[in-house]
Amino acid sequence: MSFLLDTHVWIWTQEQPDCIGPVSRALLETTPEELCVSAVSSLEIARLVAGGLLELKGRLDRWVRTAMDSIEAYKLPGRFHKDPADRLLVATARVRDMTLVTADERILDYRSVRTLDARA
């Protein structure tokens, strides 16, 4: 099973691992080759660092990861909120048949993508 990490979960893996619940942590630790992040998460992190809202333990370039194709971001089935980063993450998880690891209630409540509550 592949997992797509929401931006905050990606930050948690590197900066605050205790925020990740035991079930999620066990799954993520046993399948490290199947962990992915979206390019949009890199942009979100860069914006937070540049704005002084996030301080990383290391250099920003360590956050740069594999970009994901997000063609489906505005073709999601059903009703989904307008946040573009969340749309890209959900679309990427759907297109790549991945599980999106998140603590975002709006995403967890969206039934058209497979999710794992990062707090579990």
DRENLUMDO-687807 format. One record per residue: residue in three letters; x, y, z of N, C-alpha, C, O, CB in turn. Coordinates in steps of 0.02 Angstrom, whole numbers, plus 32768, in hexadecimal, padded with zeros to 4 digits. Glycine has a CB too. Example, Ala and Ser with C-alpha at 12.3 -4.5 7.8 and 13.67 -1.06 7.14 Angstrom:
! DRENLUMDO-687807
ATOM  resn  n_east  n_north  n_up  ca_east  ca_north  ca_up  c_east  c_north  c_up  o_east  o_north  o_up  cb_east  cb_north  cb_up
ATOM   ALA    8294     7EE4  8186     8267      7F1F   8186    8294     7F5B  8186    82C8     7F5A  81A7     8235      7F20   81C4
ATOM   SER    8282     7F90  8162     82AC      7FCB   8165    8285     8002  818A    829E     8039  8192     82C0      7FE2   811E
//
This chain:
! DRENLUMDO-687807
ATOM  resn  n_east  n_north  n_up  ca_east  ca_north  ca_up  c_east  c_north  c_up  o_east  o_north  o_up  cb_east  cb_north  cb_up
ATOM   MET    802A     7FC5  8000     8000      8000   8000    802C     803E  8000    805D     8041  8026     7FD0      8000   803D
ATOM   SER    801C     806E  7FD7     8040      80AD   7FD3    801D     80E2  7FFD    7FE0     80E2  8002     8048      80C5   7F8A
ATOM   PHE    8043     810E  801A     8028      8143   8044    803F     8187  802A    807A     8191  801B     803D      813A   808D
ATOM   LEU    8011     81B6  8024     8020      81FB   8013    8018     8223  8053    7FE2     8224  8071     7FF1      8216   7FD9
ATOM   LEU    804C     8245  8067     804A      826B   80A5    8031     82B2  8099    8049     82D5  806C     8090      826D   80C5
ATOM   ASP    8000     82C7  80C1     7FEA      830C   80C0    8025     8336  80DA    8051     831C  80FD     7FA9      8317   80EB
ATOM   THR    8026     8376  80C9     805F      83A1   80DA    806E     839F  8125    80A8     8398  8139     8052      83E8   80C4
ATOM   HIS    803B     83A6  814F     8048      83A8   8197    8063     8365  81B0    808C     8364  81DE     8009      83BA   81BD
ATOM   VAL    804D     832E  8193     8067      82ED   81A7    80B0     82E5  8191    80D9     82C9  81B6     803C      82B3   818A
ATOM   TRP    80C0     82FF  8157     8105      82FE   8140    8132     8325  8170    8169     830E  8181     810B      831A   80F9
ATOM   ILE    811B     835F  8184     8140      8387   81B5    8147     8360  81F6    817D     835F  8214     811D      83CB   81C2
ATOM   TRP    8111     8341  820C     8114      831A   824A    8148     82E3  8246    816C     82D7  8277     80D0      82FB   825A
ATOM   THR    814E     82C1  820C     817E      828A   8207    81C5     82A1  8214    81EE     827B  822E     817A      8269   81C3
ATOM   GLN    81D4     82E0  8203     8217      82FA   820A    8221     8325  8249    8258     8327  8265     8228      8321   81CE
ATOM   GLU    81EC     8347  825E     81F4      8379   8293    81D0     8367  82D4    81E8     8379  830A     81DA      83BB   827A
ATOM   GLN    8198     8344  82D0     816F      8334   830B    8151     82EE  8305    8114     82E7  8303     8137      8369   8314
ATOM   PRO    817B     82BB  8303     8161      8277   82F8    8130     8260  832E    8108     8232  8321     819A      8247   82F6
ATOM   ASP    8131     827D  8369     8102      8269   839D    80BA     827D  838D    808C     8264  83AE     8117      8287   83DE
ATOM   CYS    80B1     82A8  835C     806D      82BB   8348    804A     8283  8320    800D     8282  831A     806F      82FB   831D
ATOM   ILE    8072     8255  8307     8056      821E   82E0    8042     81E6  830F    806A     81D0  8339     8089      8204   82AB
ATOM   GLY    8004     81CE  8309     7FEB      819A   8335    800D     8157  832A    802E     814D  82F7     7FA1      8192   832B
ATOM   PRO    8006     8129  8359     8029      80EA   8356    8017     80BD  831A    8043     809C  82FE     801D      80C4   8394
ATOM   VAL    7FD8     80BC  8306     7FC3      8093   82CD    7FE2     80AE  828D    7FFF     8089  8266     7F76      8091   82C7
ATOM   SER    7FDC     80F0  8283     7FF9      810F   8247    8044     8108  8247    8061     80F8  8213     7FE5      8159   8243
ATOM   ARG    8063     8113  827F     80AC      810E   8283    80C4     80C7  8270    80F4     80C0  824A     80C5      811F   82CA
ATOM   ALA    80A2     8095  828A     80B6      8050   827A    80AF     8042  822F    80DB     8023  8211     808B      801D   82A1
ATOM   LEU    8079     8059  8210     8070      804F   81C8    80A5     8075  81A0    80C1     805A  8171     802A      8066   81B3
ATOM   LEU    80B2     80B2  81B3     80E3      80DB   818F    812A     80C0  8196    8152     80C2  8168     80E0      8123   81A6
ATOM   GLU    813A     80A6  81D1     817D      808C   81DD    8189     8049  81B9    81C2     8039  81AA     8189      8084   8227
ATOM   THR    8154     8024  81AC     815D      7FE2   818D    815B     7FE6  8141    816B     7FB5  811F     8128      7FB3   81A5
ATOM   THR    8148     801F  8125     8146      8026   80DC    8167     8067  80C5    8149     808D  809F     80FD      8024   80C3
ATOM   PRO    81A5     8074  80DA     81C4      80B5   80C9    81CE     80BF  807E    81CF     80F8  8067     8207      80BA   80EB
ATOM   GLU    81D4     8089  8057     81DD      8091   800E    819C     80A5  7FEC    819D     80B7  7FB1     81F7      8051   7FF0
ATOM   GLU    8165     80A2  800F     8124      80B3   7FF2    810A     80F7  800C    80CF     8105  8003     80F2      807D   8002
ATOM   LEU    8134     811F  802B     8120      8161   8044    812E     8195  800F    8166     8198  7FF4     8145      8172   8086
ATOM   CYS    80FC     81BD  7FFF     8103      81F0   7FCC    80E9     8233  7FE5    80C0     8236  8014     80DF      81DC   7F8C
ATOM   VAL    8101     8268  7FC6     80E8      82AB   7FD4    80DB     82CD  7F91    80F7     82BA  7F5E     811A      82D4   8000
ATOM   SER    80B0     82FE  7F93     80A0      8323   7F57    80CD     8360  7F51    80E5     837B  7F83     8056      8339   7F58
ATOM   ALA    80D8     8375  7F13     80FF      83B2   7F08    80DF     83EE  7F2B    8103     841B  7F41     8106      83C0   7EBC
ATOM   VAL    809E     83EE  7F2F     807C      8426   7F4F    8090     842B  7F99    8090     8462  7FB5     8030      841E   7F49
ATOM   SER    80A0     83F4  7FB8     80B6      83F6   7FFD    80F9     841A  8003    8104     843E  8034     80BC      83AF   801A
ATOM   SER    8125     8411  7FD3     8164      8436   7FD3    8158     8480  7FCF    8178     84A8  7FF1     8191      841F   7F99
ATOM   LEU    8129     8493  7FA5     8117      84DA   7F9E    80FA     84F5  7FDF    810A     852D  7FF4     80E6      84E4   7F64
ATOM   GLU    80CE     84CE  7FFE     80B1      84E5   803D    80E6     84EE  8072    80E6     8520  8097     807C      84B2   8056
ATOM   ILE    8115     84BF  8077     814A      84C4   80A9    8177     8500  809A    8189     8524  80C8     8173      8483   80AB
ATOM   ALA    8189     850A  805B     81B3      8543   8049    8191     8585  805B    81B1     85B3  8074     81C2      8542   7FFE
ATOM   ARG    814F     8589  804F     8129      85C5   8060    812A     85D1  80AC    8133     8609  80C3     80E1      85C0   8047
ATOM   LEU    8120     859C  80D3     8120      85A2   811B    8165     85B7  8136    8169     85E1  8163     810B      8560   813C
ATOM   VAL    8199     859B  811A     81DD      85AC   8130    81EC     85F5  811D    8205     861B  8146     8212      857D   810F
ATOM   ALA    81DD     8608  80DF     81EB      864C   80C8    81C4     8680  80F0    81DC     86B7  80FC     81D9      8653   807E
ATOM   GLY    8188     866E  8106     815F      869C   812D    816E     869B  8177    814E     86BE  819E     8117      868C   8123
ATOM   GLY    819E     8673  818B     81B0      866F   81D2    817E     8649  81FC    8180     864D  8239     81B7      86B4   81ED
ATOM   LEU    8152     8623  81DC     811E      85FD   8201    8135     85B7  8212    8114     8594  823A     80DF      85FA   81D8
ATOM   LEU    816C     85A1  81F5     8186      855E   8202    81D1     8561  8202    81EF     857D  81D4     816C      852B   81CD
ATOM   GLU    81F0     8545  8235     8238      8540   8237    824B     84F7  8235    8237     84CF  8261     8255      8563   8277
ATOM   LEU    8272     84E5  8204     8286      84A0   81FB    82C8     8493  821F    82F1     84C0  8228     828C      848E   81B1
ATOM   LYS    82D3     8455  8232     8311      8443   8254    834C     8444  8223    8386     844D  8238     830B      83FE   8273
ATOM   GLY    833E     843C  81E3     8373      843B   81B1    8364     846C  817A    833A     8498  8181     837D      83F4   8195
ATOM   ARG    8387     8463  8141     837D      848F   8107    833D     847E  80E2    8326     8445  80E3     83B9      848A   80D8
ATOM   LEU    8321     84AF  80C2     82E3      84A7   809D    82E9     8474  8066    82B9     8450  8058     82CD      84E9   8080
ATOM   ASP    8323     846F  8046     8329      8441   800D    8321     83F8  8021    8315     83CE  7FF5     836C      844B   7FEC
ATOM   ARG    8327     83E8  8061     831C      83A2   8075    82D2     8390  8070    82C0     8355  8070     8335      8397   80BC
ATOM   TRP    82A8     83C3  806B     8260      83B7   8066    824A     83A9  801E    8212     8392  8011     823A      83F2   8081
ATOM   VAL    8276     83B7  7FF0     8263      83AE   7FAA    825E     8363  7F9A    828F     833F  7FA5     8296      83D1   7F7A
ATOM   ARG    8227     834D  7F83     821A      8306   7F75    81FB     82FD  7F30    81F8     832B  7F08     81EC      82E7   7FAB
ATOM   THR    81E5     82C0  7F24     81C8      82AD   7EE4    8188     82D4  7ED6    815B     82D6  7EFF     81BB      8263   7EE2
ATOM   ALA    8185     82F3  7E9B     8147      8316   7E87    8114     82E3  7E6F    8126     82B0  7E51     8156      834B   7E50
ATOM   MET    80D5     82F1  7E7C     80A0      82C4   7E68    8074     82E5  7E33    8068     8322  7E34     8076      82AE   7EA5
ATOM   ASP    805C     82BD  7E07     802E      82D5   7DD3    7FEA     82E3  7DF4    7FD1     82B9  7E19     8027      82A1   7D99
ATOM   SER    7FCD     831D  7DE7     7F8F      8330   7E09    7F59     8347  7DD9    7F35     8377  7DE7     7F9E      8367   7E3C
ATOM   ILE    7F53     8327  7DA2     7F23      833B   7D6F    7EDC     833E  7D89    7EB4     8368  7D75     7F27      830C   7D33
ATOM   GLU    7ECB     8312  7DB6     7E87      8309   7DCD    7E71     833B  7E03    7E39     8336  7E1C     7E7E      82C4   7DE7
ATOM   ALA    7E9A     836A  7E15     7E8C      8396   7E4F    7E49     83B9  7E4D    7E2A     83C2  7E81     7EC1      83C9   7E53
ATOM   TYR    7E31     83CB  7E12     7DF1      83ED   7E0F    7DBB     83C4  7DEC    7D8A     83DF  7DD3     7DF8      8430   7DEC
ATOM   LYS    7DC6     8383  7DEB     7D94      8354   7DD0    7D80     8321  7E05    7D66     82EC  7DF4     7DB0      8330   7D91
ATOM   LEU    7D8B     8331  7E44     7D7C      8302   7E7A    7D31     82F4  7E7C    7D09     8322  7E75     7D95      831E   7EBD
ATOM   PRO    7D1E     82B6  7E87     7CD7      82A6   7E8A    7CB7     82C1  7ECA    7CDA     82CB  7EFC     7CCC      825A   7E87
ATOM   GLY    7C77     82CD  7EC8     7C53      82E5   7F03    7C67     832C  7F15    7C81     8352  7EEC     7C60      82B8   7F3D
ATOM   ARG    7C5A     833D  7F54     7C69      8380   7F6D    7CAA     837F  7F94    7CB4     8355  7FC0     7C30      839B   7F99
ATOM   PHE    7CD6     83AE  7F84     7D15      83B4   7FA8    7D25     83FF  7FAC    7D15     8424  7F7E     7D4E      838D   7F85
ATOM   HIS    7D44     8414  7FE3     7D51      845C   7FEC    7D84     8476  7FB9    7DA1     844F  7F93     7D6B      8468   8033
ATOM   LYS    7D8E     84B7  7FB8     7DB4      84D7   7F83    7DFF     84DE  7F8F    7E22     84F7  7F63     7D98      851A   7F76
ATOM   ASP    7E17     84CA  7FC9     7E5F      84D2   7FD7    7E88     84AF  7FA1    7E84     8472  7F9A     7E70      84B6   801E
ATOM   PRO    7EB0     84D5  7F7B     7ED4      84B6   7F43    7F08     8482  7F58    7F11     8450  7F35     7EF7      84EC   7F1B
ATOM   ALA    7F29     848C  7F90     7F5A      845B   7FA6    7F38     841A  7FB9    7F50     83E4  7FA6     7F82      8476   7FE3
ATOM   ASP    7F01     841D  7FDD     7EDC      83E1   7FEE    7EC2     83BE  7FB0    7EC3     8380  7FAC     7EA2      83F1   801E
ATOM   ARG    7EAA     83E4  7F80     7E91      83C7   7F41    7EC9     83A1  7F1D    7EBE     836B  7F03     7E74      83FD   7F14
ATOM   LEU    7F05     83BF  7F1B     7F3E      839E   7EFB    7F51     835D  7F1F    7F5F     832A  7F00     7F7A      83CD   7EF8
ATOM   LEU    7F51     8360  7F61     7F62      8325   7F88    7F2F     82ED  7F7D    7F42     82B3  7F72     7F67      8336   7FD2
ATOM   VAL    7EEF     82FE  7F81     7EBA      82CC   7F77    7EBD     82B0  7F30    7EB8     8273  7F26     7E74      82EB   7F85
ATOM   ALA    7EC4     82DB  7EFF     7EC7      82C5   7EBA    7F03     8298  7EAE    7EFD     8265  7E8C     7EC9      8301   7E8A
ATOM   THR    7F3C     82A9  7ECA     7F78      8281   7EC2    7F6D     823B  7EE0    7F7F     8209  7EC2     7FB4      82A3   7EE2
ATOM   ALA    7F51     823A  7F1C     7F45      81FA   7F3D    7F15     81CF  7F13    7F1E     8193  7F0D     7F28      8204   7F83
ATOM   ARG    7EE2     81EF  7EF7     7EB2      81C9   7ECE    7ED2     81AF  7E8E    7ECA     8174  7E7E     7E76      81F5   7EBC
ATOM   VAL    7EF6     81D9  7E6A     7F14      81C6   7E2A    7F49     818F  7E34    7F4E     8162  7E0C     7F33      8203   7E07
ATOM   ARG    7F6E     8195  7E6A     7FA5      8166   7E77    7F8E     812A  7EA2    7FB7     8100  7EB4     7FDD      8189   7E9A
ATOM   ASP    7F4D     8127  7EB1     7F31      80F1   7EDA    7F57     80EA  7F1C    7F6F     80B4  7F2E     7F32      80AE   7EB3
ATOM   MET    7F5B     8123  7F3F     7F80      8126   7F7E    7F51     8135  7FB7    7F18     814A  7FAD     7FB7      815B   7F7A
ATOM   THR    7F69     8129  7FF3     7F46      813C   8030    7F62     817E  8047    7F9F     8184  8050     7F4C      8105   8068
ATOM   LEU    7F38     81B0  8051     7F4E      81F2   8068    7F4E     81F2  80B4    7F1A     81E9  80D4     7F1F      822A   804C
ATOM   VAL    7F88     81FC  80D2     7F91      81FE   811A    7F89     8246  8130    7FB0     8271  811C     7FD7      81E1   8130
ATOM   THR    7F56     8254  8159     7F47      8299   816B    7F23     829B  81AF    7F08     8268  81C6     7F1C      82BA   8135
ATOM   ALA    7F22     82D5  81CD     7EF9      82E1   8208    7EC4     8316  81F8    7E9F     832C  8224     7F25      82F9   8244
ATOM   ASP    7EBF     8329  81B9     7E8F      835B   81A2    7E4A     833C  819E    7E3D     8310  8175     7EA4      8377   815D
ATOM   GLU    7E1D     8352  81CA     7DDA      8336   81CE    7DB4     833B  818D    7D8D     830E  817B     7DB3      8358   8205
ATOM   ARG    7DBE     8372  8168     7D99      837A   8129    7DAE     8344  80F7    7D85     832B  80D1     7DA5      83C0   810B
ATOM   ILE    7DED     8333  80F7     7E05      82FF   80CA    7DEF     82BA  80E4    7DD9     8290  80BD     7E51      8301   80C2
ATOM   LEU    7DF5     82B0  8125     7DE0      826F   8141    7D96     8261  8135    7D82     8228  812E     7DEF      826E   818B
ATOM   ASP    7D6E     8296  8133     7D26      828E   8128    7D14     8284  80DE    7CDB     8271  80CF     7D01      82CA   8143
ATOM   TYR    7D42     8291  80B2     7D36      828A   806A    7D3D     8241  8056    7D74     8225  805C     7D68      82B7   8041
ATOM   ARG    7D08     8223  8040     7D06      81DB   8034    7D21     81C5  7FF0    7D23     8189  7FE2     7CC0      81C3   803B
ATOM   SER    7D35     81F3  7FC7     7D4D      81E0   7F84    7D99     81D8  7F80    7DB5     81D5  7F4A     7D37      8213   7F52
ATOM   VAL    7DB9     81D5  7FBA     7E01      81C7   7FBD    7E0D     819B  7FFA    7DED     81A2  802E     7E2B      820A   7FC1
ATOM   ARG    7E3D     816D  7FF3     7E50      8141   802A    7E7C     816A  8059    7EAE     8187  8044     7E74      8100   8011
ATOM   THR    7E6B     816A  809A     7E91      8192   80CA    7EA5     8167  8107    7E89     8132  8114     7E68      81CF   80E1
ATOM   LEU    7ED6     8182  812A     7EEA      8166   816A    7EF2     81A2  8199    7F18     81D1  818B     7F2C      813C   8165
ATOM   ASP    7ED0     819F  81D2     7ED5      81D6   8203    7F19     81D2  8224    7F28     81A1  8247     7E9B      81D1   8238
ATOM   ALA    7F42     8204  821A     7F86      8205   8234    7F89     8204  8280    7FBC     81F4  829D     7FAB      8241   821A
ATOM   ARG    7F52     8215  82A0     7F50      8216   82E9    7F3F     81D3  8307    7F45     81C9  8343     7F1D      8249   8302
ATOM   ALA    7F2B     81A4  82DC     7F16      8162   82F5    7F52     8138  8307    7F4B     80FF  831C     7EEC      813D   82C1
//
